[in-house]
Amino acid sequence: GKSADWSGRLIVSIAAGIGLDKLTAGVGHDRVVRVMPNTPSLVGEGASGFCVSGGVGDDDVQLIETMLSSVGIASQVTEPQMNAVTGVSGSGPAYVFLIIEALADGGVAAGLPRATALQLATQTVLGAAKMVRETGEHPGVLKDNVCSPGGTTIAAMSTLEQNAVRGAMIQAVQASANRSRELA
């Protein structure tokens, strides 16, 4: 049949791993945007990264930012940075789901009913994220504010550091970004 006429239209792609060069070749012009959304967009709390080809103007960028902001936040990045976006916010919800599940499991192990542990863990992650966003404080400062000398939280932080939780999170982001690069 007759192929679609894409001439002059702003093309927005959420296809993972398909670069701007392939997209522009496919549509025949360079007014193309690549977007990496994430699943929290479904509840209005998304974190999307996007990059643009040479034919995308300021009005187009403003339109994309408005569109993505309707379901969360949007950050414009360069195309090589899209793999890092995939590692941080594209795959990131799964990391946080794992953390919530682990916090709840810890609560159950310490004696809480499952439903209570899950409710507390979920709200704790939500509240902590909101504090980072709304206070503008670095997460390290907020963490230090919770850690009393010789207290329960610093004892827990020591255990997390001994188990390389920070390093595992960094490696998870890098593994996701590397896999995104390979898929492209």
Beta strands, then each sheet from edge to edge (+ up, - down):
strand 1: 11-13
strand 2: 32-36
strand 3: 46-52
strand 4: 72-76
sheet 1: 1+ 2+ 3- 4-
end
